[in-house]
Amino acid sequence: MTSAAVPDPADHERLLIIDFGSQVTQLIARRLRELNVYCEIHPYQNVDDAFIAKFAPKAIIFSGGPDSVLRDGSPRPPHAAYEAGVPILGICYGQQVMMQDLGGLVEGGKISGGGGTAEFGRAFVARAGALPLIDGWEDREQVWMSHGDHVSRLAPGFEVYGTSPNAPFAITADLDRQFYAVQFHPEVHHTPKGAKLYENFVRQAGFSGDWTMEAYREQAITAIRDQVGDAKVICALSGGVDSSVAAALIHEAIGDQLTCVFVDHGLLRLNEAHEVVEMFRDHMNLQVIHAQEQDLFLGELDGVSDPETKRKIIGRLFIDVFQKYADQIEGAAYLAQGTLYPDVIESVSFSGGPSVTIKSHHNVGGLPEKMGLKLVEPLRELFKDEVRALGRELGLPDHFIGRHPFPGPGLAIRCPGEITRDKLDTLRLADAVYIDQIRKHGLYDEIWQAFVAILPVRTVGVMGDGRTYDYACALRAVTSVDGMTADYYAFGHEFLGETATRIINEVPGINRVTYDITSKPPGTIEWE
C-alpha cells in the first residue's frame, strides 16, 4: 500500500541522520524535533551518493552503533556525505567512522579485541578550548560514554576541544569544514547539557527552526485534499491520541467525506465510550458510527483466561466488526490510520533482513490488505509529542490529548484470568478512583501510564464487624519516554495509603490493594 497525505519534507530545511544501529538513534531525532528542526533517520545501507544528492540535507549526523570500524565491511557513510559541503556531527561510532575515513586512527578496545580502554557509563569531559558547539557548557560537564574502540590519532584538520580520563579526544572539530565529532552520547538524559550541544549544532548549521505544528497543520490539510480528492475516507477511531488527532486533521481537510467507526467492545474505561462519541460527534461534528458490540466481544471472551488467546480473539473480532460497518459506507476508497514516525522507523530493518524487523507500521493489523483500501497516514512524519502539539493546534482539549496510553485490547489485559462483566465493572470503578487520586495530587502529567489490574485471587478481609472475601487489585504507574523501558513511579506512602482506603471504601468487590514496583525490563508495563 502506498501512503501520501503528508507534507512534502522538501518544503523544510532538512537534517539527515545516518543510522549505524544505535539503540538511541530515535532520541537524536526527538532532540532535533524539539528544536523545530525537521530530520529523518535512514539506515546507512540505504544512503548512497544519489540519496545524499536527492535529500539535499542542510546538515548530517552520524549516529552511534554497536560495530567496530576496525572490522572489514563495517558500516560506512557514502563519500558524498563528506563532499556535500554541510556541517556533520559524528557521535560515538560516528566519530570513529569520521576519523577512520578522513585519515585518523582508531584503536580497538574490549569489544574489538584491542588493548585500549573501553568506557561505559557516566564520565566527565573537561574543556580544552573554545568551541561554538559547546557554548553554554561549564569547564567540566557530565556525559554518557558507551564505547569499546577509541580514537588514538585525529584526522588532519581536527583539533581537540574536550577530554575525559579515558577519551583524550572526547570532543573534536575541524572548524574549516564544520565537521564535529564527540565520543559520548549527547542525546541521552545522562548527558545533561546534550540538548544544548544539539541546539548549538543546528544553529551553527544555519537552521531557522521552520518545523512547527502550525505550519505542518496547514501543509497536511493541503496534502490530504490533494490525495483524497472527492473520495470518502473511513477511520478506526479508538479514542486514543493518535487516531483522534488523525481524525480531527482529516475532518478539517475534507469534512463530511470522513466517517469514523468507534468500536465499543465492552472493555473500555469508565464513561470512555460516551466521552469519545460526545466529543467527536456532538462537539466537533464528525460523522461517527458508534458500533456497540459489547455482547459479541464479551460473549466470545467468556471462559477464556490465556492472555494471547484473548488478544487474538479481540483482534479478529475488531477486524470483522470494522469491516461490517465499513461496508455500509458507500464509496469509501481510503482508510485513515494514526501511524507515527517511530512506527515507520521500526518497520525498516536495520540489517535489511525481514527476520529483524521489529514490527509492521500498519496500526490496524491486516485491515488495509483485507479491505483493499488506500491509506491516508497524515501523522507518519511525527513523534508522539508532536502529535499532542498538533492536537492542541486543532483545538482538541488538553485533558483528552494528554491522556495516558490505553492498549487496544482494553481492560481485557488488566483482568488476568477469566473475564466477567462483574469483574470489569469493579475494575472500571477502581481505575477511575485511582486516576482521580493521581489528578487530585497533580501527578498525572509526571506519569507516563497508570492503571489498576484486578487480580485473579480473592482474599479474606474485615469490613466493620463482618468478614469479606473479595478481589485484590494492583496499582501500576510508570515513567517512560516511549514505553520500550519503564521505571515504576515512586509514590509516597501517604498517597498509596489514601488511595487504597478510597478504593476499598468506594469500590464494592475489592478488599485488598497492592502497588506494583516492577520496572521494564524485567516486567512489562501491562499485566498481560
WOLIN-V94840 format. One record per residue. N is the residue number from 1. RES is the residue in three letters. PSI is psi as a letter, one per 20 degrees, with the letter a starting at -180 (none if undefined). OMEGA is omega in degrees with one decimal (* if undefined). Layout:
n={N;N}
res={RES;RES}
psi={PSI;PSI}
omega={OMEGA;OMEGA}
//
This chain:
n={1;2;3;4;5;6;7;8;9;10;11;12;13;14;15;16;17;18;19;20;21;22;23;24;25;26;27;28;29;30;31;32;33;34;35;36;37;38;39;40;41;42;43;44;45;46;47;48;49;50;51;52;53;54;55;56;57;58;59;60;61;62;63;64;65;66;67;68;69;70;71;72;73;74;75;76;77;78;79;80;81;82;83;84;85;86;87;88;89;90;91;92;93;94;95;96;97;98;99;100;101;102;103;104;105;106;107;108;109;110;111;112;113;114;115;116;117;118;119;120;121;122;123;124;125;126;127;128;129;130;131;132;133;134;135;136;137;138;139;140;141;142;143;144;145;146;147;148;149;150;151;152;153;154;155;156;157;158;159;160;161;162;163;164;165;166;167;168;169;170;171;172;173;174;175;176;177;178;179;180;181;182;183;184;185;186;187;188;189;190;191;192;193;194;195;196;197;198;199;200;201;202;203;204;205;206;207;208;209;210;211;212;213;214;215;216;217;218;219;220;221;222;223;224;225;226;227;228;229;230;231;232;233;234;235;236;237;238;239;240;241;242;243;244;245;246;247;248;249;250;251;252;253;254;255;256;257;258;259;260;261;262;263;264;265;266;267;268;269;270;271;272;273;274;275;276;277;278;279;280;281;282;283;284;285;286;287;288;289;290;291;292;293;294;295;296;297;298;299;300;301;302;303;304;305;306;307;308;309;310;311;312;313;314;315;316;317;318;319;320;321;322;323;324;325;326;327;328;329;330;331;332;333;334;335;336;337;338;339;340;341;342;343;344;345;346;347;348;349;350;351;352;353;354;355;356;357;358;359;360;361;362;363;364;365;366;367;368;369;370;371;372;373;374;375;376;377;378;379;380;381;382;383;384;385;386;387;388;389;390;391;392;393;394;395;396;397;398;399;400;401;402;403;404;405;406;407;408;409;410;411;412;413;414;415;416;417;418;419;420;421;422;423;424;425;426;427;428;429;430;431;432;433;434;435;436;437;438;439;440;441;442;443;444;445;446;447;448;449;450;451;452;453;454;455;456;457;458;459;460;461;462;463;464;465;466;467;468;469;470;471;472;473;474;475;476;477;478;479;480;481;482;483;484;485;486;487;488;489;490;491;492;493;494;495;496;497;498;499;500;501;502;503;504;505;506;507;508;509;510;511;512;513;514;515;516;517;518;519;520;521;522;523;524;525;526;527;528}
res={MET;THR;SER;ALA;ALA;VAL;PRO;ASP;PRO;ALA;ASP;HIS;GLU;ARG;LEU;LEU;ILE;ILE;ASP;PHE;GLY;SER;GLN;VAL;THR;GLN;LEU;ILE;ALA;ARG;ARG;LEU;ARG;GLU;LEU;ASN;VAL;TYR;CYS;GLU;ILE;HIS;PRO;TYR;GLN;ASN;VAL;ASP;ASP;ALA;PHE;ILE;ALA;LYS;PHE;ALA;PRO;LYS;ALA;ILE;ILE;PHE;SER;GLY;GLY;PRO;ASP;SER;VAL;LEU;ARG;ASP;GLY;SER;PRO;ARG;PRO;PRO;HIS;ALA;ALA;TYR;GLU;ALA;GLY;VAL;PRO;ILE;LEU;GLY;ILE;CYS;TYR;GLY;GLN;GLN;VAL;MET;MET;GLN;ASP;LEU;GLY;GLY;LEU;VAL;GLU;GLY;GLY;LYS;ILE;SER;GLY;GLY;GLY;GLY;THR;ALA;GLU;PHE;GLY;ARG;ALA;PHE;VAL;ALA;ARG;ALA;GLY;ALA;LEU;PRO;LEU;ILE;ASP;GLY;TRP;GLU;ASP;ARG;GLU;GLN;VAL;TRP;MET;SER;HIS;GLY;ASP;HIS;VAL;SER;ARG;LEU;ALA;PRO;GLY;PHE;GLU;VAL;TYR;GLY;THR;SER;PRO;ASN;ALA;PRO;PHE;ALA;ILE;THR;ALA;ASP;LEU;ASP;ARG;GLN;PHE;TYR;ALA;VAL;GLN;PHE;HIS;PRO;GLU;VAL;HIS;HIS;THR;PRO;LYS;GLY;ALA;LYS;LEU;TYR;GLU;ASN;PHE;VAL;ARG;GLN;ALA;GLY;PHE;SER;GLY;ASP;TRP;THR;MET;GLU;ALA;TYR;ARG;GLU;GLN;ALA;ILE;THR;ALA;ILE;ARG;ASP;GLN;VAL;GLY;ASP;ALA;LYS;VAL;ILE;CYS;ALA;LEU;SER;GLY;GLY;VAL;ASP;SER;SER;VAL;ALA;ALA;ALA;LEU;ILE;HIS;GLU;ALA;ILE;GLY;ASP;GLN;LEU;THR;CYS;VAL;PHE;VAL;ASP;HIS;GLY;LEU;LEU;ARG;LEU;ASN;GLU;ALA;HIS;GLU;VAL;VAL;GLU;MET;PHE;ARG;ASP;HIS;MET;ASN;LEU;GLN;VAL;ILE;HIS;ALA;GLN;GLU;GLN;ASP;LEU;PHE;LEU;GLY;GLU;LEU;ASP;GLY;VAL;SER;ASP;PRO;GLU;THR;LYS;ARG;LYS;ILE;ILE;GLY;ARG;LEU;PHE;ILE;ASP;VAL;PHE;GLN;LYS;TYR;ALA;ASP;GLN;ILE;GLU;GLY;ALA;ALA;TYR;LEU;ALA;GLN;GLY;THR;LEU;TYR;PRO;ASP;VAL;ILE;GLU;SER;VAL;SER;PHE;SER;GLY;GLY;PRO;SER;VAL;THR;ILE;LYS;SER;HIS;HIS;ASN;VAL;GLY;GLY;LEU;PRO;GLU;LYS;MET;GLY;LEU;LYS;LEU;VAL;GLU;PRO;LEU;ARG;GLU;LEU;PHE;LYS;ASP;GLU;VAL;ARG;ALA;LEU;GLY;ARG;GLU;LEU;GLY;LEU;PRO;ASP;HIS;PHE;ILE;GLY;ARG;HIS;PRO;PHE;PRO;GLY;PRO;GLY;LEU;ALA;ILE;ARG;CYS;PRO;GLY;GLU;ILE;THR;ARG;ASP;LYS;LEU;ASP;THR;LEU;ARG;LEU;ALA;ASP;ALA;VAL;TYR;ILE;ASP;GLN;ILE;ARG;LYS;HIS;GLY;LEU;TYR;ASP;GLU;ILE;TRP;GLN;ALA;PHE;VAL;ALA;ILE;LEU;PRO;VAL;ARG;THR;VAL;GLY;VAL;MET;GLY;ASP;GLY;ARG;THR;TYR;ASP;TYR;ALA;CYS;ALA;LEU;ARG;ALA;VAL;THR;SER;VAL;ASP;GLY;MET;THR;ALA;ASP;TYR;TYR;ALA;PHE;GLY;HIS;GLU;PHE;LEU;GLY;GLU;THR;ALA;THR;ARG;ILE;ILE;ASN;GLU;VAL;PRO;GLY;ILE;ASN;ARG;VAL;THR;TYR;ASP;ILE;THR;SER;LYS;PRO;PRO;GLY;THR;ILE;GLU;TRP;GLU}
psi={p;q;p;c;k;q;q;o;h;i;i;q;p;p;p;p;o;o;p;j;j;q;i;k;h;h;h;g;h;g;g;g;h;h;j;k;p;p;q;q;p;p;q;h;i;i;o;a;g;h;g;g;g;g;h;l;q;i;r;q;p;p;r;a;r;i;r;p;i;i;p;p;j;q;q;q;r;q;h;h;g;h;j;i;k;q;q;p;o;p;p;d;h;h;g;h;g;g;g;g;h;j;j;a;p;p;q;q;b;h;g;j;j;a;j;r;o;r;o;p;a;q;r;p;p;p;q;k;r;p;p;h;h;k;p;i;q;r;h;p;q;p;r;o;q;m;q;g;r;q;p;i;p;q;q;p;i;q;r;p;i;q;q;r;h;j;n;i;l;h;p;q;q;n;h;g;i;l;p;q;p;q;i;a;o;i;i;q;i;i;n;h;j;h;h;h;g;g;g;h;g;h;g;h;i;j;p;i;l;j;n;q;h;g;h;g;g;g;h;h;g;g;h;g;g;h;g;h;c;j;r;q;p;q;p;o;o;i;i;r;g;g;h;g;g;g;g;h;g;h;h;h;g;j;c;j;i;p;p;q;o;o;o;o;j;j;k;r;r;p;j;g;g;g;g;g;g;g;g;h;g;h;h;i;k;q;o;p;o;n;n;n;k;g;h;g;g;h;g;h;i;p;i;p;h;p;h;h;g;g;g;g;g;g;g;g;h;g;g;g;g;g;g;g;h;h;i;i;o;p;j;p;i;q;p;p;q;l;p;r;h;h;g;g;g;i;i;o;p;g;i;i;q;h;h;j;p;g;r;q;j;o;h;m;o;i;g;g;g;h;i;k;q;q;q;o;m;i;j;i;j;q;r;g;h;h;g;g;h;h;h;h;h;i;j;q;q;g;h;g;i;j;q;q;q;p;q;g;i;b;i;h;j;j;m;q;a;q;p;q;h;g;h;g;g;g;g;g;g;g;g;g;g;g;h;g;g;g;g;h;j;k;i;g;i;i;p;h;p;q;r;q;p;p;q;l;q;q;q;p;r;p;o;c;j;q;p;q;n;a;q;q;r;p;q;p;p;q;q;r;g;j;i;h;q;q;q;q;p;m;q;q;h;g;g;g;g;g;g;g;g;g;g;h;h;i;o;p;i;p;j;p;p;r;p;o;k;p;r;p;r;i;a;r;g;r;h;none}
omega={173.9;-179.4;175.3;177.9;170.2;179.5;179.2;179.6;178.7;177.9;-176.7;167.8;-170.7;174.2;-179.4;173.1;176.4;-171.7;176.8;172.0;177.9;177.2;-176.4;179.2;179.0;-179.7;176.1;-179.0;179.8;179.0;-177.9;179.1;176.7;178.2;-179.3;177.3;177.3;179.3;174.4;175.9;176.6;176.5;-173.7;-175.6;176.8;-174.9;175.8;-177.3;-179.7;178.7;180.0;-178.6;-178.2;-177.8;178.3;-178.0;174.2;175.2;-177.8;172.7;171.7;-178.9;168.6;179.4;-174.7;-173.3;174.7;179.0;179.6;-179.2;175.2;179.6;-179.9;-175.5;178.7;171.9;176.0;-179.5;-177.6;178.8;-179.5;-176.6;-175.3;179.1;-179.6;177.4;177.2;173.2;176.7;-176.0;174.8;175.0;178.1;175.1;-178.0;176.3;-179.2;-179.2;-178.2;-177.7;-170.2;173.5;175.1;-177.8;175.5;177.8;-177.6;172.9;-175.9;-174.5;-174.2;172.0;178.9;-176.8;-178.1;-178.2;174.2;-176.4;-179.2;176.9;-177.3;174.8;180.0;-179.4;177.5;177.1;175.3;-179.5;179.2;-178.4;-180.0;-178.8;-176.6;170.3;-178.3;175.1;173.5;179.1;179.4;-176.3;175.2;175.6;178.4;179.7;174.9;-176.7;174.0;176.2;177.5;177.1;178.6;175.4;-178.3;172.5;178.6;179.3;-178.9;173.8;-179.5;179.0;177.6;-178.8;170.0;-176.7;-178.0;178.6;-178.6;177.7;-175.1;176.5;-178.9;-179.7;167.6;-171.6;-179.8;-179.2;-173.9;172.6;-179.3;-179.3;179.2;-177.5;-176.1;-179.6;179.4;-175.7;-176.0;-175.0;176.1;169.4;-169.5;-179.4;179.9;179.8;178.4;177.5;178.8;178.1;178.8;-178.2;-176.6;176.3;175.7;-179.4;175.5;178.1;-180.0;-178.5;-175.3;-178.7;179.5;179.9;174.3;178.2;-179.1;-180.0;-177.8;-178.2;-179.5;178.6;177.7;-178.7;178.9;179.7;179.9;-177.9;-169.8;-175.2;179.8;178.7;178.6;-177.0;172.9;-176.6;173.8;-176.1;-178.9;-173.2;175.0;-174.7;-172.8;-177.8;-179.8;179.8;177.5;-179.9;-179.1;-179.4;-179.2;178.5;178.0;-178.4;-170.1;174.1;-172.9;172.0;180.0;170.9;178.3;175.7;178.8;-177.7;178.4;-175.5;177.8;-176.5;-177.8;177.9;-175.5;176.8;-174.1;-178.7;-179.9;-177.5;-178.3;-177.5;-179.4;-176.8;-173.9;-178.4;-171.2;-175.5;-177.6;174.6;172.5;171.1;-176.9;171.2;178.2;-177.2;-177.1;-173.6;-177.7;-176.7;179.7;-176.6;-176.6;176.8;-179.7;178.8;-178.2;178.1;-178.7;179.8;-179.0;-174.3;-179.2;176.3;176.4;-178.0;-178.0;178.6;-177.8;179.1;-180.0;-178.8;179.4;180.0;-179.4;-177.4;179.4;178.0;-178.7;-177.6;178.3;179.4;-179.6;-177.4;-175.2;175.6;178.9;-178.6;-175.7;173.9;179.2;178.0;179.4;178.8;179.2;-177.6;175.6;176.4;-178.8;179.2;-174.8;179.3;177.8;-179.3;-179.4;-176.8;177.3;-179.2;-175.6;-175.5;-178.0;173.3;-174.9;179.0;172.8;179.6;173.8;-171.3;179.0;-165.1;173.9;-171.8;-177.3;-179.5;-177.3;-173.4;179.9;179.7;172.8;-175.7;167.9;-175.7;-171.9;-178.1;-169.6;174.6;-167.5;167.9;-175.6;-178.3;175.6;177.3;177.9;178.4;176.9;177.7;177.1;176.6;-177.3;176.4;175.4;-176.1;-178.3;-176.7;-178.7;-176.7;177.0;-176.4;176.0;176.1;178.1;-173.6;178.1;178.6;175.6;-175.8;-179.9;-177.4;171.7;179.9;-178.4;-176.3;-177.7;179.4;172.7;179.0;179.9;179.1;178.6;178.3;177.6;-179.1;179.6;-178.9;-179.7;-179.6;-179.8;178.0;-178.9;-179.9;176.4;177.3;-178.9;179.1;-178.6;-179.5;176.2;-174.2;-169.9;-175.4;175.9;-173.1;-179.0;180.0;178.4;-179.7;175.1;169.9;176.0;-170.1;-177.8;-178.7;174.9;-178.5;179.1;176.7;178.8;176.7;-172.0;177.2;-174.8;177.7;176.1;175.4;-170.7;-176.4;167.0;175.8;177.7;172.8;179.3;174.5;-177.1;169.0;-177.7;173.4;-173.8;179.5;179.5;171.5;-177.8;173.1;177.3;-179.9;-173.7;173.7;170.3;-179.4;179.9;178.2;-177.8;179.2;179.1;-179.3;178.7;179.9;179.6;-177.8;-178.0;-178.9;-170.9;-174.9;176.6;176.1;177.2;178.3;179.4;-177.6;177.1;176.7;-177.0;-178.6;177.9;175.0;175.1;-12.9;12.9;-179.8;169.6;179.0;177.0;-177.6;177.6;*}
//
